[in-house]
Amino acid sequence: MPALLFTFAHAYYLPRIRCWALLVVVLLLLVAPGFSQPAVFQFAKARKHRVELPFDLQRNLIIVSAQLNGKGPYNFMLDTGVGTSLITDPHLQQQLQLAEGQRFRVAGVGEETALEAFMTEGVRVELAGVVAPKLDMLVFSDDVLDLSSYVGVPIHGILGRDLFQSFIVEVQPSEGRLVLFDPVKYKHPRGRRWSSLPLEMEGDKAYITTNVTLHDSLTLPLKLILDTGAGHALSLETGSDKRLTLPPKVLRTQLGRGLSGYINGYMGRVTSMQLGKYHLDNLLTSFPDDADVRQRTETFRNGNIGLELLKRFSLVIDYPHNRLLLKPNSLYHDPFEHDMCGLDLVATGPDFRSFIVVKIQPASPAAEAKLQPGDQLVAINMLPANTYTLTQLSRLLHSADGRSILLVVRRSDGELHTAMVKLRRQI
């Protein structure tokens, strides 16, 4: 029997150290009969109604530690945009002796050959205080996403709908903490700073409809996916509404790479966005080309909201009651900034502390400093490069318009090159 074909139609961005965001077209499966499953997570201890667990906020992504079939720990992204939980590291098949079930060919946008994957049934997944005794997961045959290099820590997979349908999930980004509540026993927080928005549940995902002011004279109600697996603030699809046009000032760029090819588009800013009682201004926004996002099997939407915006709030993601609760945290007033350097870096090595330049954006500060693809960072501001994490480097290169950074790199021929890079806000 030939492998079935599934299309990954959910597009989300992982921030990269360059003057654009990485768009990964992945992670919402076209659900076939018998393929989806009810949420299966439960509290590990009887009579428990609430547990707290830590997470790492890396590159605007929530990373949790999990045991699979009693082994690990393994790192998983927590993503509201994912319908079926995934194992993206194919090495886990042998480590965990995963049985191969039905096989699939998984396609994203682009022209490359579809990726092969298989369903494995009954994986025991344990987080701190909660467990899914038998979770069906899709296993990729190849780590085509290479999430570890882009996040800067080992990433083995992605957990999605299964966890959010099991609990009410409170996310505290400024503290790096998740709190999971029993939906039956939960009492929502009270206080004047909390704001509530309705969630529209369609298929495997949650949507909000809210007003976005594109420019001074045009405000539109837009339907947006709630997407904790997106590292950007806001992404809008111009093809979803003829009134939804590009802002006057944009940066044309390659937004990133998906399962089956590169995604192109623009970076720009919208005037403002309303979230409940809160009003966010001068929002950095991605506008992927319509041709790159046109093919999808999911519900109509105008775009999605990612963690660069959501991390500015304490969040209560309440699927059982179809609502999202928000309260500003210490990150609320941080500006929305794009990368100001023009370096596209990946992390390599056993500890992901070796950083290689894979691309230079034309006419960027990095290009003007004569940096080249293949350069390896040796030192940043007189400190060894391996004292930084990829997240810390990302923050540095987003930090301040006009800031000067001294870089020492090793060329592919072994020669050292020194470059003074002056950061510049490009959008």
VEXDREN-2710 file (C-alpha; in Angstrom, 1 decimal):
% VEXDREN-2710
k/r/px/py/pz
1/MET/0.0/0.0/0.0
2/PRO/1.6/3.3/-1.0
3/ALA/2.3/5.9/1.7
4/LEU/-0.4/8.5/2.2
5/LEU/0.4/12.2/1.5
6/PHE/-0.2/14.8/4.1
7/THR/0.4/18.5/3.6
8/PHE/1.9/20.6/6.3
9/ALA/0.0/23.8/6.0
10/HIS/0.7/25.7/9.2
11/ALA/3.4/28.3/8.7
12/TYR/5.4/29.6/11.7
13/TYR/8.6/31.6/12.2
14/LEU/11.6/30.8/14.3
15/PRO/13.7/33.9/14.9
16/ARG/17.2/33.6/13.4
17/ILE/20.2/35.9/13.9
18/ARG/19.8/37.8/10.7
19/CYS/17.6/40.7/9.4
20/TRP/14.6/38.4/8.9
21/ALA/12.8/35.6/10.6
22/LEU/12.9/31.9/9.8
23/LEU/9.6/30.7/8.3
24/VAL/9.1/27.0/8.7
25/VAL/6.2/25.7/6.9
26/VAL/5.2/22.8/9.1
27/LEU/3.1/21.2/11.7
28/LEU/-0.6/21.1/11.0
29/LEU/-1.5/17.8/9.5
30/LEU/-4.4/17.2/7.2
31/VAL/-6.2/14.9/9.6
32/ALA/-7.5/11.7/8.1
33/PRO/-10.1/9.5/9.8
34/GLY/-8.5/7.5/12.6
35/PHE/-5.4/9.8/12.6
36/SER/-6.4/12.3/15.2
37/GLN/-6.9/11.3/18.9
38/PRO/-8.3/12.8/22.0
39/ALA/-6.1/14.5/24.5
40/VAL/-4.4/11.9/26.7
41/PHE/-2.3/13.9/29.3
42/GLN/-3.2/13.5/33.0
43/PHE/-1.8/14.3/36.3
44/ALA/0.9/11.8/37.4
45/LYS/-0.5/11.8/41.0
46/ALA/-4.1/11.0/41.9
47/ARG/-6.1/14.0/43.3
48/LYS/-3.6/16.4/41.9
49/HIS/-5.3/19.5/40.3
50/ARG/-2.4/21.7/39.6
51/VAL/1.3/21.3/38.7
52/GLU/4.1/23.7/37.9
53/LEU/6.9/23.0/35.6
54/PRO/9.8/25.1/34.3
55/PHE/10.6/25.9/30.7
56/ASP/13.4/27.5/28.8
57/LEU/12.5/30.5/26.5
58/GLN/14.9/30.1/23.6
59/ARG/14.7/32.2/20.5
60/ASN/11.1/33.1/21.4
61/LEU/10.1/29.4/21.7
62/ILE/8.9/27.5/24.8
63/ILE/11.2/24.4/25.4
64/VAL/10.1/21.8/27.9
65/SER/11.9/18.7/29.1
66/ALA/10.2/15.3/28.6
67/GLN/10.9/11.6/29.2
68/LEU/9.8/9.2/26.4
69/ASN/9.3/5.5/27.2
70/GLY/11.3/6.1/30.4
71/LYS/14.3/7.5/28.6
72/GLY/15.6/11.1/28.2
73/PRO/15.4/13.8/29.0
74/TYR/14.5/15.1/25.6
75/ASN/13.7/18.7/24.6
76/PHE/10.3/19.5/23.0
77/MET/8.8/22.7/21.7
78/LEU/5.4/23.6/23.1
79/ASP/3.3/24.7/20.1
80/THR/-0.5/25.6/20.0
81/GLY/-0.2/25.6/16.2
82/VAL/0.4/21.8/16.1
83/GLY/-2.3/19.2/15.7
84/THR/-0.3/16.0/16.1
85/SER/2.7/15.7/18.4
86/LEU/5.9/15.1/16.5
87/ILE/9.3/13.5/16.9
88/THR/11.6/15.5/14.6
89/ASP/14.9/13.8/15.6
90/PRO/15.0/10.5/13.7
91/HIS/17.7/9.1/16.0
92/LEU/15.0/8.6/18.6
93/GLN/13.4/5.8/16.6
94/GLN/16.3/3.5/17.5
95/GLN/16.9/4.8/21.0
96/LEU/13.3/4.2/21.9
97/GLN/12.7/1.2/19.7
98/LEU/9.7/2.8/18.2
99/ALA/7.4/0.6/16.2
100/GLU/6.7/1.8/12.7
101/GLY/3.0/2.2/11.9
102/GLN/1.4/3.7/8.9
103/ARG/3.8/5.6/6.6
104/PHE/3.1/9.0/5.1
105/ARG/4.7/11.4/2.7
106/VAL/4.7/14.9/4.2
107/ALA/4.7/17.9/1.9
108/GLY/5.1/21.6/2.6
109/VAL/5.2/24.5/0.1
110/GLY/8.0/24.5/-2.4
111/GLU/9.2/22.1/-5.1
112/GLU/11.4/19.6/-3.2
113/THR/10.6/15.9/-2.6
114/ALA/8.1/15.2/0.1
115/LEU/9.5/14.0/3.4
116/GLU/8.7/10.5/4.6
117/ALA/7.3/9.9/8.1
118/PHE/5.5/7.2/10.1
119/MET/3.1/7.0/12.9
120/THR/4.2/5.3/16.1
121/GLU/1.5/4.4/18.7
122/GLY/1.5/4.3/22.4
123/VAL/4.5/6.4/23.4
124/ARG/4.6/7.2/27.1
125/VAL/5.4/10.9/27.5
126/GLU/6.2/12.3/30.9
127/LEU/6.6/15.9/31.9
128/ALA/7.2/17.1/35.5
129/GLY/4.0/16.1/37.2
130/VAL/1.9/15.0/34.2
131/VAL/2.0/12.0/31.9
132/ALA/0.5/10.7/28.6
133/PRO/0.5/6.9/29.0
134/LYS/-0.1/6.2/25.4
135/LEU/0.4/9.1/22.9
136/ASP/0.5/8.5/19.2
137/MET/3.2/10.6/17.5
138/LEU/4.4/11.2/14.0
139/VAL/8.1/10.5/13.5
140/PHE/10.1/12.2/10.7
141/SER/12.5/10.1/8.7
142/ASP/15.0/13.0/8.5
143/ASP/15.6/16.1/10.6
144/VAL/14.9/18.4/7.7
145/LEU/13.8/21.2/10.0
146/ASP/17.2/21.2/11.9
147/LEU/15.5/22.9/14.8
148/SER/18.5/22.4/17.1
149/SER/20.8/24.5/14.9
150/TYR/18.3/27.3/14.8
151/VAL/17.3/27.3/18.4
152/GLY/20.8/26.6/19.8
153/VAL/19.8/23.7/22.0
154/PRO/19.0/20.1/21.1
155/ILE/15.4/19.8/20.0
156/HIS/13.8/16.4/19.6
157/GLY/10.2/17.1/18.8
158/ILE/7.1/19.2/19.3
159/LEU/4.1/18.9/21.6
160/GLY/0.9/20.5/20.6
161/ARG/-2.8/20.1/20.9
162/ASP/-2.6/17.0/23.1
163/LEU/-1.4/19.0/26.1
164/PHE/-3.6/22.1/25.6
165/GLN/-6.8/20.0/25.4
166/SER/-5.9/18.2/28.6
167/PHE/-5.3/21.2/30.8
168/ILE/-5.8/24.9/31.2
169/VAL/-2.3/26.1/30.6
170/GLU/-0.9/29.2/32.3
171/VAL/2.3/30.5/30.6
172/GLN/4.6/32.9/32.6
173/PRO/7.3/33.9/30.0
174/SER/9.1/36.3/32.3
175/GLU/9.5/33.6/34.9
176/GLY/10.0/30.6/32.7
177/ARG/7.2/28.7/34.3
178/LEU/4.1/26.7/33.1
179/VAL/1.2/26.0/35.4
180/LEU/-1.2/23.2/34.3
181/PHE/-4.7/23.1/35.9
182/ASP/-7.5/20.6/36.0
183/PRO/-10.2/22.3/33.9
184/VAL/-12.9/21.1/36.3
185/LYS/-11.3/22.6/39.4
186/TYR/-9.9/25.7/37.8
187/LYS/-10.8/29.2/39.0
188/HIS/-9.8/32.0/36.6
189/PRO/-7.7/34.8/38.0
190/ARG/-9.3/38.0/39.1
191/GLY/-7.9/41.5/38.9
192/ARG/-8.3/44.6/36.9
193/ARG/-5.1/43.9/34.8
194/TRP/-6.5/40.6/33.4
195/SER/-8.2/40.8/30.1
196/SER/-10.2/38.0/28.4
197/LEU/-10.5/37.3/24.7
198/PRO/-12.7/34.6/23.2
199/LEU/-11.0/31.7/21.4
200/GLU/-12.6/30.2/18.3
201/MET/-11.7/26.5/18.2
202/GLU/-11.7/25.2/14.6
203/GLY/-10.1/21.8/13.8
204/ASP/-6.9/21.5/15.9
205/LYS/-6.2/25.2/16.4
206/ALA/-7.4/28.2/18.3
207/TYR/-8.1/31.6/16.6
208/ILE/-8.8/35.1/17.9
209/THR/-10.5/37.9/15.9
210/THR/-9.1/41.3/16.8
211/ASN/-8.6/44.7/15.3
212/VAL/-5.4/45.5/13.6
213/THR/-4.7/49.1/12.4
214/LEU/-2.6/48.7/9.2
215/HIS/-2.1/52.5/8.9
216/ASP/-3.8/55.6/10.2
217/SER/-7.0/55.3/8.1
218/LEU/-7.5/51.5/7.9
219/THR/-8.4/49.2/10.8
220/LEU/-9.5/45.7/10.0
221/PRO/-10.9/42.8/12.2
222/LEU/-8.5/40.0/11.4
223/LYS/-8.7/36.3/12.2
224/LEU/-5.4/35.1/13.6
225/ILE/-4.1/31.8/14.8
226/LEU/-2.8/31.7/18.4
227/ASP/0.6/30.2/17.8
228/THR/3.1/29.7/20.6
229/GLY/5.4/27.9/18.1
230/ALA/5.9/31.1/16.1
231/GLY/8.9/33.2/17.1
232/HIS/7.7/36.4/15.4
233/ALA/5.2/38.9/16.8
234/LEU/2.7/39.0/13.9
235/SER/2.4/37.5/10.5
236/LEU/-0.3/38.7/8.0
237/GLU/-1.2/37.1/4.7
238/THR/-2.0/39.8/2.1
239/GLY/-3.8/37.3/-0.1
240/SER/-6.5/36.6/2.6
241/ASP/-8.1/40.1/2.1
242/LYS/-7.7/42.5/-0.8
243/ARG/-7.7/45.4/1.8
244/LEU/-4.7/43.9/3.6
245/THR/-1.8/45.5/1.7
246/LEU/1.8/46.0/2.5
247/PRO/2.8/49.1/4.6
248/PRO/4.7/51.9/2.8
249/LYS/8.1/50.9/4.2
250/VAL/9.1/47.2/3.9
251/LEU/12.2/45.1/3.7
252/ARG/12.2/42.5/0.9
253/THR/13.8/39.4/2.2
254/GLN/14.0/35.6/2.3
255/LEU/11.9/34.9/5.3
256/GLY/13.3/31.4/5.8
257/ARG/13.1/27.8/4.8
258/GLY/10.2/25.4/5.0
259/LEU/9.9/21.7/4.6
260/SER/10.0/21.9/0.8
261/GLY/11.7/25.1/-0.1
262/TYR/12.4/28.8/0.7
263/ILE/9.8/31.2/1.8
264/ASN/10.1/34.8/0.6
265/GLY/8.2/38.0/1.6
266/TYR/8.5/41.3/3.4
267/MET/9.2/42.6/6.8
268/GLY/7.3/45.8/7.8
269/ARG/5.3/47.4/10.6
270/VAL/1.6/47.9/11.3
271/THR/0.4/50.9/13.3
272/SER/-1.2/49.1/16.1
273/MET/-3.1/46.0/17.3
274/GLN/-5.8/45.5/20.0
275/LEU/-5.6/42.6/22.4
276/GLY/-8.5/42.7/24.8
277/LYS/-8.1/46.0/26.7
278/TYR/-4.5/46.3/25.6
279/HIS/-3.2/48.3/22.7
280/LEU/0.2/47.5/21.1
281/ASP/1.9/50.0/18.8
282/ASN/4.4/49.9/15.9
283/LEU/4.2/46.2/15.6
284/LEU/6.9/44.4/13.6
285/THR/5.1/42.2/11.1
286/SER/6.0/39.6/8.5
287/PHE/4.2/39.4/5.2
288/PRO/5.0/36.1/3.4
289/ASP/4.4/36.0/-0.3
290/ASP/0.9/34.8/-1.2
291/ALA/2.2/32.1/-3.5
292/ASP/4.2/30.6/-0.6
293/VAL/1.3/30.2/1.7
294/ARG/-1.6/29.8/-0.7
295/GLN/-1.7/26.0/-0.5
296/ARG/-3.3/25.0/2.8
297/THR/-6.0/22.7/4.0
298/GLU/-6.9/24.5/7.2
299/THR/-9.6/27.0/8.1
300/PHE/-9.5/30.5/6.6
301/ARG/-7.3/33.0/8.5
302/ASN/-5.6/36.3/8.0
303/GLY/-2.3/35.3/9.7
304/ASN/-1.0/34.4/13.2
305/ILE/0.2/35.8/16.4
306/GLY/3.5/34.5/17.7
307/LEU/5.5/34.5/20.9
308/GLU/7.5/37.7/20.3
309/LEU/4.2/39.4/21.0
310/LEU/2.6/36.9/23.4
311/LYS/5.7/36.7/25.7
312/ARG/4.9/40.3/26.9
313/PHE/1.9/38.8/28.8
314/SER/1.2/36.2/31.4
315/LEU/-1.2/33.9/29.4
316/VAL/-3.9/31.6/30.4
317/ILE/-4.6/29.4/27.4
318/ASP/-8.0/27.9/28.1
319/TYR/-9.2/25.5/25.4
320/PRO/-11.9/23.9/27.5
321/HIS/-13.7/27.3/28.0
322/ASN/-12.7/28.8/24.7
323/ARG/-10.8/31.8/26.0
324/LEU/-7.5/33.5/26.3
325/LEU/-6.6/35.5/29.4
326/LEU/-3.8/38.1/29.3
327/LYS/-2.0/40.2/31.9
328/PRO/1.1/42.4/31.0
329/ASN/4.4/41.3/32.5
330/SER/7.8/42.9/32.8
331/LEU/8.4/42.5/29.1
332/TYR/5.3/44.4/28.0
333/HIS/7.1/47.7/27.2
334/ASP/10.0/46.1/25.3
335/PRO/10.2/47.5/21.7
336/PHE/9.6/45.2/18.7
337/GLU/12.9/45.1/16.9
338/HIS/14.1/43.3/13.9
339/ASP/17.7/42.0/13.6
340/MET/20.0/45.0/13.0
341/CYS/23.1/43.1/11.7
342/GLY/22.4/41.0/8.7
343/LEU/24.0/37.7/9.9
344/ASP/22.3/34.4/9.4
345/LEU/23.9/32.1/12.0
346/VAL/23.4/28.5/13.0
347/ALA/24.7/26.8/16.1
348/THR/26.9/23.6/15.7
349/GLY/29.1/21.4/17.8
350/PRO/28.2/19.0/20.7
351/ASP/27.1/21.9/22.9
352/PHE/25.7/24.2/20.2
353/ARG/28.2/26.9/21.1
354/SER/30.0/27.1/17.7
355/PHE/28.4/29.7/15.5
356/ILE/28.7/29.6/11.7
357/VAL/27.6/32.3/9.3
358/VAL/25.4/30.7/6.6
359/LYS/24.1/33.9/4.9
360/ILE/24.7/37.6/4.7
361/GLN/21.9/39.9/3.8
362/PRO/22.9/42.3/1.0
363/ALA/23.5/46.0/2.0
364/SER/23.4/45.1/5.7
365/PRO/25.9/46.1/8.4
366/ALA/27.4/42.6/8.2
367/ALA/27.9/42.9/4.4
368/GLU/29.5/46.3/4.8
369/ALA/31.9/44.8/7.4
370/LYS/33.0/42.2/4.8
371/LEU/31.7/39.2/6.7
372/GLN/31.2/36.1/4.6
373/PRO/29.2/32.9/4.6
374/GLY/31.3/30.2/6.2
375/ASP/32.8/32.5/8.8
376/GLN/32.9/31.0/12.3
377/LEU/32.5/33.4/15.2
378/VAL/35.6/33.3/17.4
379/ALA/35.0/36.3/19.7
380/ILE/32.3/39.0/20.3
381/ASN/33.4/42.2/22.0
382/MET/36.6/40.5/23.2
383/LEU/34.8/37.6/24.8
384/PRO/35.0/34.1/23.4
385/ALA/32.0/33.3/21.2
386/ASN/31.3/30.0/23.1
387/THR/30.5/32.0/26.2
388/TYR/27.3/33.1/24.5
389/THR/24.1/31.1/23.6
390/LEU/22.3/31.6/20.3
391/THR/19.5/33.3/22.2
392/GLN/22.0/35.8/23.8
393/LEU/23.5/36.5/20.4
394/SER/20.1/37.2/19.0
395/ARG/19.3/39.7/21.7
396/LEU/22.6/41.4/21.2
397/LEU/22.1/41.8/17.4
398/HIS/18.6/43.2/18.1
399/SER/19.7/45.4/20.8
400/ALA/20.3/49.1/19.8
401/ASP/20.4/51.1/16.6
402/GLY/23.9/52.5/16.2
403/ARG/25.6/50.1/18.6
404/SER/29.1/48.9/17.6
405/ILE/30.1/45.3/18.0
406/LEU/33.6/43.9/17.5
407/LEU/33.6/40.5/15.9
408/VAL/36.5/38.1/15.3
409/VAL/35.8/35.3/12.8
410/ARG/37.8/32.4/11.4
411/ARG/37.6/32.0/7.6
412/SER/37.2/28.7/5.9
413/ASP/40.9/28.8/5.1
414/GLY/41.8/29.2/8.8
415/GLU/42.7/32.9/8.6
416/LEU/41.3/35.3/11.3
417/HIS/39.3/38.4/10.2
418/THR/38.3/41.3/12.5
419/ALA/35.2/43.3/11.8
420/MET/33.5/46.2/13.5
421/VAL/29.8/46.0/12.9
422/LYS/27.6/49.0/13.5
423/LEU/24.0/47.9/14.1
424/ARG/21.4/49.6/12.0
425/ARG/17.6/49.5/12.3
426/GLN/16.5/48.5/8.8
427/ILE/12.7/48.5/9.4
END
